Amino acid sequence: MIDLLRSIGLYGWRQKESTILYALLADYPIMFYGSHGQGKTVSAEVIARSYLGKDIVFQPHDYSRMSKEELVGVLDPKGLQRGELRWIPTPTSVWGADAMLFDEFTFGNIMMGSMVHELLTHKTVMGQKTKVQLAMAACNPPDAYQANYINLATCSRFILVQVPSYQDIEIDDSRKVLREEDAQFKTPPPVIKKLVTAANARDVTTADHTFAEKVVSAARSVLGRFVPIRYSTRQEKMLYRLCLALRKLDHVDYSVNLISDTLSLIVSTVPELSPLVALSHPLQAEAVLGQIKQALLDAFKGANLLSLVEQERITDQHGWAYEVFENAMNADAQELKKSLSILSRRKDVSPDIFNILFCQLMKLYAPEISMPMDIENLKVSVKNFKHVIYHIANTN
C-alpha cells in the first residue's frame, strides 16, 4: 500500500486503502462501518470524486428514513396510461446520480429494501438502468448503537471496510484532519481514477488465476472449520475477483503486501468476522485470522531460497520479493550468504524492491551489522548499495 488515500485528505486510512481499491476495481459495493463521527459519509464522497471525477453528482441518503419519492421520484401517471413505468425525477432521485451512499444501514428500511439492494447489486431500479457507477453504504455497529443486525445474505453482498476509530488516528494525522476544510474534499485529485484505469487496461493472465485459486483454496480450508461462518459460492467468487484486482494493481506498480492484503480481502468478504450480523455461536475472530494467515503463508511458501534468487525471469517483482523473504526466514547463514551474493549481481530488480529486500536479508544474515540507513526510506543509490552488499556477502 502507498497511502494513496492520504493524498485526498483521508488521514489514518492507510490500513484500509488496499481493500477499498480492490473493491472499486472489482466493482463491488462497499459497506463502511464504525463509530459515529468518524467521517464515513464525507470519506465515501471524497473517494467517489477521486474515482469518478470531482464534478460528479454524489447523493447521500439516510436509508432508515428514505422514501420511494426520495429515491426514484414520483410515478408518472401519463406513462402508466401508455403502459410504461416512468418516474418524474426529483432533486434527490437516483436518475441524476453518479454515486450514491446509503447511510444508517443498520437502522433498516423494510419498505425500501428491495429497491436499494437491486441498486447496490445491479445499479438498476425495478429493472431500469441508472447512471450510477458507484453505490456504497455506511452504518454503526448494532450492539453499540441499539440498531438492527444486518441480514447475513444482505451483508454478504458487500465488501466490508471498518473505518479507523478515533483511537486509531495518530495525533499528527488528527491535527491535519482538524485543519482540513470540507470544501477541499469537493475537488480531490483523480489519483484513484488514474490507478484503477491503468489497472483495468491490464489483461488477466493464467498466473493471476493461479494466484486467486490459491487464495480461495486457503480461505476454504480454514473457514469450513468454524460452525458460525456460512461462506457461500457468491462470496468465494467475490474473493476470486478481488484477488484478480490485486494482481492487476500489483502489475501497475501499486505496492501490494501479499499476505496482509489477501488476509484483509478474505476478512472483507466474511460478515461473521464483523459486528454487523448476529451469530448463533460465539466466534473467536483472532483464531480465524491466525489460521487464515498461516494457510496463506503455506500456500505462498514457494520454492527454496536459492531457487528463487536464481529464478531466470521475474514477472511479479513484489510477489517474488515477498517469497524470497519468507523463505529466507527459515534459511541458514550459508544459504543467506549465497543468496545475497547472487542478488547483488542481478540487474533486473527495481531499485526500491532491491534496496528493501537486501536490507531485510542482511538483518537475517548479519544482525550484528548496523545498516547505515532507514529501511523504510532508503536514499542510497543502487550502484553504491550493491557495492557495499557485494563485499559484505563475499567476506569470510
C-alpha positions as CSV (number, residue, x, y, z in Angstrom):
1,M,0.0,0.0,0.0
2,I,1.2,3.5,-0.7
3,D,-1.2,5.7,1.4
4,L,-2.9,6.9,-1.7
5,L,-6.0,8.0,0.4
6,R,-3.8,10.4,2.4
7,S,-3.3,12.4,-0.8
8,I,-7.1,13.0,-1.0
9,G,-7.3,14.1,2.6
10,L,-8.2,10.8,4.3
11,Y,-5.7,10.6,7.2
12,G,-5.3,7.4,9.2
13,W,-6.9,5.2,6.4
14,R,-3.7,3.5,5.3
15,Q,-4.6,0.1,6.5
16,K,-8.0,0.2,4.7
17,E,-6.7,1.6,1.4
18,S,-5.9,-1.6,-0.5
19,T,-9.2,-3.3,0.3
20,I,-11.1,-0.2,-0.9
21,L,-9.1,0.0,-4.2
22,Y,-9.5,-3.7,-4.9
23,A,-13.3,-3.4,-4.3
24,L,-13.5,-0.4,-6.7
25,L,-11.6,-2.3,-9.4
26,A,-13.7,-5.4,-9.0
27,D,-16.9,-3.3,-9.0
28,Y,-18.4,-4.4,-5.7
29,P,-20.4,-2.2,-3.3
30,I,-18.6,-1.2,-0.1
31,M,-20.0,-1.1,3.3
32,F,-18.2,1.3,5.7
33,Y,-18.9,0.6,9.3
34,G,-17.7,2.1,12.6
35,S,-18.4,4.6,15.3
36,H,-20.3,7.8,14.8
37,G,-18.4,10.9,13.8
38,Q,-15.5,9.1,12.1
39,G,-16.2,10.6,8.6
40,K,-17.9,7.7,6.9
41,T,-20.1,9.9,4.8
42,V,-17.5,12.5,3.8
43,S,-14.9,9.8,3.2
44,A,-17.3,8.0,0.8
45,E,-17.8,11.2,-1.1
46,V,-14.1,12.1,-1.5
47,I,-13.4,8.5,-2.6
48,A,-16.2,8.7,-5.2
49,R,-14.9,12.1,-6.5
50,S,-11.3,10.9,-6.8
51,Y,-12.5,7.8,-8.5
52,L,-15.2,9.2,-10.9
53,G,-14.4,12.9,-11.1
54,K,-14.7,16.0,-9.0
55,D,-17.9,17.2,-10.8
56,I,-20.0,14.1,-10.3
57,V,-23.4,14.1,-8.7
58,F,-22.9,12.4,-5.3
59,Q,-26.1,11.6,-3.4
60,P,-26.1,10.5,0.3
61,H,-29.4,9.2,1.7
62,D,-30.5,8.3,5.2
63,Y,-31.6,4.8,4.5
64,S,-33.6,4.5,7.7
65,R,-35.9,7.3,6.7
66,M,-35.7,7.2,2.9
67,S,-39.0,7.2,1.0
68,K,-39.7,5.9,-2.5
69,E,-40.2,9.5,-3.7
70,E,-36.8,10.4,-2.4
71,L,-35.1,7.5,-4.2
72,V,-36.9,7.3,-7.6
73,G,-39.2,10.4,-7.7
74,V,-42.9,10.5,-8.4
75,L,-44.7,7.9,-10.6
76,D,-45.7,9.4,-13.9
77,P,-49.4,8.8,-14.5
78,K,-49.2,9.6,-18.2
79,G,-46.6,6.9,-18.6
80,L,-48.9,4.4,-16.9
81,Q,-51.7,5.3,-19.4
82,R,-49.3,4.2,-22.1
83,G,-48.3,1.1,-20.3
84,E,-44.9,2.5,-19.3
85,L,-43.3,2.5,-15.9
86,R,-41.8,6.0,-15.7
87,W,-40.8,8.3,-12.9
88,I,-40.8,12.1,-12.6
89,P,-37.3,12.9,-11.2
90,T,-36.8,14.9,-8.1
91,P,-33.6,16.7,-6.9
92,T,-32.7,13.7,-4.8
93,S,-33.8,10.9,-7.1
94,V,-31.4,8.2,-8.4
95,W,-31.8,9.2,-12.1
96,G,-29.3,12.1,-11.9
97,A,-26.7,10.4,-9.6
98,D,-23.3,9.1,-10.5
99,A,-22.5,7.8,-7.0
100,M,-24.8,7.1,-4.0
101,L,-24.3,6.4,-0.3
102,F,-27.0,4.7,1.8
103,D,-26.2,5.8,5.4
104,E,-27.6,4.4,8.7
105,F,-28.0,1.0,7.1
106,T,-28.3,-0.9,10.4
107,F,-31.5,1.0,11.3
108,G,-33.1,-0.7,8.3
109,N,-36.0,0.2,6.0
110,I,-38.3,-2.7,5.1
111,M,-40.3,-0.7,2.5
112,M,-37.2,0.3,0.5
113,G,-35.0,-2.8,1.0
114,S,-35.7,-4.4,-2.4
115,M,-35.1,-1.3,-4.4
116,V,-31.9,-0.4,-2.6
117,H,-30.5,-3.9,-2.8
118,E,-31.2,-4.0,-6.5
119,L,-29.4,-0.7,-7.0
120,L,-26.4,-1.8,-4.9
121,T,-26.1,-5.1,-6.7
122,H,-27.1,-4.3,-10.3
123,K,-27.2,-0.4,-10.4
124,T,-30.8,-0.7,-11.7
125,V,-34.2,0.2,-10.1
126,M,-37.2,-2.0,-10.9
127,G,-35.2,-3.3,-13.9
128,Q,-34.5,0.2,-15.2
129,K,-30.9,1.2,-15.8
130,T,-29.5,4.2,-13.9
131,K,-26.3,6.2,-14.5
132,V,-25.0,5.2,-11.1
133,Q,-21.4,3.9,-11.3
134,L,-20.7,3.6,-7.6
135,A,-23.1,2.6,-4.8
136,M,-22.0,2.4,-1.2
137,A,-23.5,2.0,2.3
138,A,-22.5,3.0,5.8
139,C,-23.6,2.1,9.3
140,N,-22.8,1.9,13.0
141,P,-22.3,-1.4,14.8
142,P,-25.7,-2.7,16.1
143,D,-24.7,-3.5,19.7
144,A,-23.1,-0.2,20.4
145,Y,-26.0,1.8,18.9
146,Q,-29.1,-0.2,19.7
147,A,-29.5,-0.7,15.9
148,N,-30.6,-3.8,13.9
149,Y,-28.3,-6.5,12.8
150,I,-28.0,-6.8,9.0
151,N,-29.3,-10.0,7.4
152,L,-26.4,-12.3,6.6
153,A,-27.5,-12.7,3.0
154,T,-27.6,-8.9,2.5
155,C,-24.3,-8.3,4.3
156,S,-22.5,-10.9,2.3
157,R,-23.1,-8.8,-0.9
158,F,-20.8,-6.0,0.4
159,I,-17.1,-5.6,0.7
160,L,-16.9,-4.7,4.4
161,V,-14.5,-1.9,5.5
162,Q,-14.2,-0.9,9.1
163,V,-13.3,2.8,9.2
164,P,-10.5,4.0,11.5
165,S,-11.6,4.8,15.0
166,Y,-10.8,7.9,17.0
167,Q,-8.1,5.9,18.9
168,D,-6.6,4.6,15.6
169,I,-5.7,8.0,14.3
170,E,-2.4,9.4,15.4
171,I,-2.1,12.9,16.8
172,D,-0.3,14.3,13.8
173,D,-3.0,13.0,11.5
174,S,-5.7,14.2,13.8
175,R,-4.2,17.8,13.6
176,K,-4.4,17.5,9.8
177,V,-8.0,16.4,9.9
178,L,-8.8,19.4,12.1
179,R,-7.1,21.8,9.7
180,E,-8.8,20.4,6.6
181,E,-11.7,22.4,5.1
182,D,-14.7,20.4,4.0
183,A,-14.6,22.3,0.7
184,Q,-11.2,20.7,-0.1
185,F,-13.0,17.3,-0.3
186,K,-15.1,18.5,-3.2
187,T,-12.1,18.7,-5.6
188,P,-9.8,15.8,-4.7
189,P,-7.1,14.9,-7.2
190,P,-8.1,12.0,-9.5
191,V,-5.4,9.6,-8.1
192,I,-7.8,6.7,-7.7
193,K,-9.2,7.1,-11.2
194,K,-5.7,7.1,-12.7
195,L,-4.7,4.0,-10.8
196,V,-7.8,2.0,-11.4
197,T,-7.9,3.0,-15.1
198,A,-4.3,1.8,-15.5
199,A,-5.0,-1.5,-13.7
200,N,-8.2,-2.1,-15.8
201,A,-6.1,-1.8,-19.0
202,R,-4.1,-4.9,-18.0
203,D,-5.3,-8.3,-19.1
204,V,-5.7,-11.1,-16.6
205,T,-3.1,-13.9,-17.1
206,T,-3.0,-17.5,-16.2
207,A,-0.7,-16.7,-13.3
208,D,-3.3,-14.3,-12.0
209,H,-5.9,-17.0,-12.0
210,T,-3.5,-19.4,-10.3
211,F,-2.9,-16.8,-7.6
212,A,-6.6,-16.3,-7.0
213,E,-7.2,-20.1,-6.8
214,K,-4.5,-20.4,-4.1
215,V,-6.1,-17.7,-2.0
216,V,-9.6,-19.1,-2.4
217,S,-8.3,-22.6,-1.5
218,A,-6.6,-21.3,1.6
219,A,-9.7,-19.5,2.7
220,R,-11.9,-22.5,2.1
221,S,-9.6,-24.8,4.1
222,V,-9.9,-22.6,7.1
223,L,-13.5,-21.1,7.0
224,G,-15.1,-24.5,6.9
225,R,-13.7,-25.3,10.4
226,F,-15.8,-22.7,12.1
227,V,-19.5,-23.5,12.5
228,P,-20.8,-19.9,12.7
229,I,-19.3,-19.0,9.4
230,R,-21.6,-19.8,6.5
231,Y,-19.5,-18.9,3.4
232,S,-21.2,-19.1,0.1
233,T,-20.3,-19.6,-3.6
234,R,-21.1,-15.9,-4.2
235,Q,-18.6,-14.8,-1.5
236,E,-16.0,-17.1,-2.9
237,K,-16.5,-15.6,-6.4
238,M,-16.2,-12.1,-4.9
239,L,-12.9,-13.1,-3.2
240,Y,-11.7,-14.6,-6.5
241,R,-12.4,-11.3,-8.4
242,L,-10.8,-9.2,-5.6
243,C,-7.7,-11.3,-5.9
244,L,-7.6,-10.7,-9.7
245,A,-7.9,-7.0,-8.9
246,L,-5.0,-7.3,-6.5
247,R,-2.9,-8.8,-9.2
248,K,-3.8,-6.1,-11.7
249,L,-2.9,-3.3,-9.3
250,D,0.4,-5.1,-8.4
251,H,1.4,-5.0,-12.1
252,V,0.9,-1.3,-12.3
253,D,3.3,-0.7,-9.5
254,Y,0.9,-0.4,-6.7
255,S,2.7,-1.6,-3.6
256,V,0.9,-4.9,-2.7
257,N,1.7,-6.7,0.6
258,L,0.9,-10.3,-0.5
259,I,-0.1,-11.8,2.9
260,S,-1.7,-8.8,4.7
261,D,-3.6,-7.7,1.7
262,T,-5.0,-11.1,0.8
263,L,-5.9,-11.6,4.5
264,S,-7.7,-8.3,4.5
265,L,-9.6,-9.3,1.4
266,I,-10.8,-12.6,2.9
267,V,-11.9,-10.7,6.1
268,S,-13.8,-8.2,3.9
269,T,-15.9,-11.0,2.5
270,V,-16.8,-12.7,5.8
271,P,-19.6,-10.8,7.6
272,E,-19.3,-13.1,10.6
273,L,-16.0,-11.5,11.4
274,S,-17.7,-8.1,11.7
275,P,-20.1,-6.9,14.3
276,L,-22.9,-6.4,11.8
277,V,-24.5,-9.8,11.8
278,A,-25.9,-11.9,14.7
279,L,-24.1,-15.2,15.4
280,S,-25.7,-18.4,16.6
281,H,-22.4,-19.5,18.2
282,P,-19.5,-17.4,19.7
283,L,-16.6,-16.9,17.3
284,Q,-13.0,-16.1,18.2
285,A,-12.0,-13.8,15.3
286,E,-8.3,-13.8,16.3
287,A,-8.3,-17.6,15.9
288,V,-9.8,-17.4,12.5
289,L,-7.4,-14.7,11.4
290,G,-4.4,-16.6,12.7
291,Q,-5.4,-19.8,10.8
292,I,-6.1,-17.9,7.6
293,K,-2.7,-16.2,7.8
294,Q,-0.9,-19.5,8.3
295,A,-2.8,-21.1,5.4
296,L,-1.8,-18.2,3.2
297,L,1.9,-18.5,4.3
298,D,1.8,-22.2,3.4
299,A,0.1,-21.5,0.1
300,F,2.8,-19.0,-1.0
301,K,5.8,-20.6,0.6
302,G,7.1,-21.3,-2.9
303,A,10.4,-22.8,-3.9
304,N,13.5,-22.7,-1.7
305,L,15.5,-19.6,-1.2
306,L,18.4,-20.2,-3.7
307,S,16.0,-21.4,-6.4
308,L,14.1,-18.2,-6.0
309,V,17.0,-15.8,-6.1
310,E,18.4,-17.7,-9.2
311,Q,15.0,-17.5,-10.9
312,E,15.7,-16.7,-14.6
313,R,12.7,-14.4,-15.2
314,I,10.8,-12.3,-12.6
315,T,7.3,-11.4,-13.8
316,D,5.9,-10.2,-10.4
317,Q,8.6,-8.4,-8.5
318,H,6.5,-7.7,-5.4
319,G,5.4,-11.3,-5.1
320,W,8.8,-12.6,-5.8
321,A,10.5,-10.4,-3.2
322,Y,7.9,-11.5,-0.6
323,E,8.6,-15.2,-1.4
324,V,12.4,-14.6,-1.1
325,F,12.0,-13.0,2.3
326,E,9.5,-15.7,3.5
327,N,11.9,-18.5,2.5
328,A,14.9,-16.5,4.0
329,M,13.2,-16.6,7.4
330,N,14.0,-20.4,7.6
331,A,17.3,-20.3,5.8
332,D,20.7,-20.9,7.4
333,A,23.6,-18.5,7.3
334,Q,25.3,-20.1,4.3
335,E,22.1,-20.0,2.2
336,L,21.6,-16.4,3.1
337,K,25.2,-15.5,2.2
338,K,24.9,-17.2,-1.2
339,S,21.6,-15.6,-1.9
340,L,23.0,-12.1,-1.1
341,S,25.9,-12.7,-3.5
342,I,23.5,-13.8,-6.3
343,L,21.1,-10.9,-5.7
344,S,24.0,-8.4,-5.7
345,R,24.7,-9.3,-9.4
346,R,21.1,-9.1,-10.6
347,K,20.3,-6.2,-12.9
348,D,16.5,-6.8,-13.4
349,V,15.2,-5.8,-10.0
350,S,13.7,-2.3,-9.4
351,P,15.8,-0.1,-7.1
352,D,13.1,0.2,-4.4
353,I,12.5,-3.5,-4.2
354,F,16.2,-4.3,-4.4
355,N,17.2,-2.0,-1.6
356,I,14.5,-3.0,0.8
357,L,14.9,-6.7,0.2
358,F,18.6,-6.5,0.7
359,C,18.2,-4.7,4.0
360,Q,15.8,-7.4,5.2
361,L,18.1,-10.2,4.2
362,M,21.1,-8.5,5.7
363,K,19.2,-8.2,9.0
364,L,18.8,-12.0,9.0
365,Y,22.3,-12.8,7.8
366,A,24.3,-10.5,10.0
367,P,22.1,-9.0,12.7
368,E,25.1,-7.5,14.4
369,I,25.8,-5.2,11.4
370,S,24.0,-1.9,11.8
371,M,22.6,-0.8,8.5
372,P,23.5,2.8,7.8
373,M,20.1,3.9,6.6
374,D,16.4,3.7,7.5
375,I,14.9,0.5,6.0
376,E,11.7,2.4,5.1
377,N,13.3,5.4,3.5
378,L,16.4,4.4,1.5
379,K,18.1,7.2,-0.3
380,V,21.3,5.4,-1.3
381,S,22.0,4.7,-5.0
382,V,21.6,1.2,-6.3
383,K,25.2,1.2,-7.6
384,N,26.7,2.2,-4.2
385,F,24.4,-0.1,-2.2
386,K,25.2,-3.1,-4.4
387,H,28.9,-2.4,-4.0
388,V,28.6,-2.4,-0.2
389,I,26.4,-5.5,0.0
390,Y,28.5,-7.4,-2.6
391,H,31.6,-7.1,-0.4
392,I,29.7,-8.0,2.8
393,A,28.2,-11.0,1.2
394,N,31.6,-12.3,-0.1
395,T,33.7,-11.7,3.0
396,N,34.6,-14.6,5.3
